[in-house]
Amino acid sequence: MHELALAQNIIELLEEQAVNHQFSKVKQVWLEIGVMACVEVPALHFGLDVASRHTLADNASFHITIAPAQGWCLSCNQPFTSQTSTLCCPFCHSG
């Protein structure tokens, strides 16, 4: 479950930023994660809930959105986006 490790790293980054910018509480966090990261959002929410306990982000709201992948088809030379981690060209269906 790499989501727990991601959650722990996110909390560590928040704590570093707290020191750098002299704040003591985090109320909300917005995260954008690429679809190619293959992150399970419910598992990440759970990991963030566990990792943030007794930290400056305890009881914070975590808002997570998944960003689409950007691709370029080598067969038809078209740029495209994909909402899944499987990259298949929507124009010529190669991939």
C-alpha positions in Angstrom: 0.0 0.0 0.0 2.1 2.9 -1.3 -0.7 5.3 -0.4 0.3 5.2 3.3 3.9 6.1 2.4 2.6 8.9 0.2 0.5 10.2 3.1 3.4 10.1 5.5 5.5 12.1 3.0 2.8 14.6 2.5 2.5 15.2 6.2 6.3 15.6 6.4 6.3 18.2 3.6 3.5 20.1 5.4 5.6 20.1 8.6 8.6 21.4 6.8 6.6 24.2 5.2 5.2 25.0 8.7 8.7 25.6 9.9 9.7 27.6 6.8 6.6 29.8 6.9 5.9 29.9 10.6 2.5 28.5 10.8 1.2 26.1 13.4 -2.0 24.6 12.0 -3.2 23.2 8.7 -6.9 23.3 8.0 -7.2 22.4 4.4 -4.9 20.8 1.8 -5.5 20.5 -2.0 -3.7 17.7 -3.8 -3.6 17.0 -7.5 -2.4 13.6 -8.4 -1.7 12.3 -11.9 -3.8 9.3 -13.1 -0.5 7.5 -14.0 0.4 7.5 -10.3 -2.3 4.8 -9.9 -3.2 6.1 -6.5 -6.4 4.8 -4.8 -8.0 8.0 -3.5 -10.0 6.3 -0.6 -6.7 4.6 0.5 -4.9 7.9 0.4 -7.6 9.6 2.4 -7.3 6.8 5.0 -3.5 7.2 5.0 -3.8 10.9 5.5 -6.2 10.5 8.3 -3.8 8.2 10.1 -0.6 10.1 9.3 -2.0 13.5 10.3 -3.1 12.4 13.8 -1.4 14.5 16.5 0.3 16.7 13.9 -0.3 20.2 12.7 -2.7 18.7 10.1 -4.8 16.8 12.6 -8.5 17.2 11.5 -7.5 18.9 8.3 -9.6 18.5 5.2 -7.8 16.9 2.3 -9.2 17.7 -1.2 -7.8 15.3 -3.8 -8.3 15.5 -7.5 -7.0 13.2 -10.2 -5.3 14.9 -13.2 -5.5 13.3 -16.6 -2.4 11.9 -18.4 -1.1 13.9 -21.4 0.0 11.7 -24.3 1.3 12.0 -27.9 0.5 9.3 -30.4 3.5 8.2 -32.4 1.3 6.7 -35.0 -0.9 9.6 -36.0 1.1 12.5 -34.4 -1.8 13.8 -32.3 -1.7 15.0 -28.7 -4.4 13.6 -26.4 -5.4 13.3 -22.8 -6.5 10.2 -20.9 -8.5 9.7 -17.7 -7.1 6.2 -17.2 -3.6 4.8 -16.8 -4.0 2.9 -20.0 -2.8 5.1 -22.8 -4.7 4.4 -26.0 -4.9 7.0 -28.7 -8.6 8.1 -29.0 -8.0 9.1 -32.7 -6.4 6.1 -34.3 -6.7 3.6 -31.3 -3.1 2.6 -31.3 -1.3 2.2 -28.1 
